[in-house]
């Protein structure tokens, strides 16, 4: 990212008195620091690991087939 843009953003943050803006900036920064994987329950991690192993063994269903089935089941009639 451009350093000048960062300085402009910081300047606007410093100069704002709007608590809602500051809360949104804080929320965005916290979102950036949260690693999705670390927020999952252990059980979900286990299921993802098993799914990856299945894909490595060629046991997955291609995306195109899943989409065709979804359209067949849930598509417009």
N, C-alpha and C positions, 0 to 999 in steps of 0.2 A: 504494500500500500504506500502511496505517496506520503512522505513526511509532512508536506504542507497541508494536506487534507487532515492528517491526524492533529496537527496544531490548531486548525480551524475548528475541528470538533471539540477539542479540549477547551478552547477559548469559549465556545458557545455553552459548554457545560458549566464552566466557571461563572459565566455571566448570567445564567438563568436563575430565576427565582421560582420557577414552576416545579413544585414537588412531584407532579405527575410525570414530567419529563425526566427528572432525576431517577424516579422509581423505574421507569421504562428502560433507561440506560443501564441501571443496575441489573435489571432482569435480563437484559440482553447479554451483559458481561457474564452473569452467572450461568446462562445457557451455554455460552461458549466454553466455560470451564468444566461443565458437567460432561463426563464421558458416558454416553448412552449405556455402554456395556456395564459400567460400575453401578448403574441405577437399577439393573435387573435383579430379580430374586434369583437365588442359586438354582432353583428348579428350572427357571427359564433358560439360564446359561447351559444347563445340562441338556435341555431339549435342543437348543441351537447346536451344541457340539454334536449330538447324535444326528441331527439333520445334515450337518456338514460331512460327517463320516458317510452317511448314506449317499450323498451326492458324489463323494469321492469314489464310491463303489459303483457309480452309474445307476443308482436306484431312484433318481429323481424323475419328475415328469416335466418335459419341456414346457416353457412358458406359453408357446403357441397352443399347445394342447389344452392347457388349463384355461386359457382365454376362450377358446372355442367351446369348451364345456360350460363355462360361465355364461357365455352368450346364449347357448342352447337352453340352459336352465333359467336364466334370469333376464334374457333379452326381451326387447319389445315384441309384443304379440300382435 
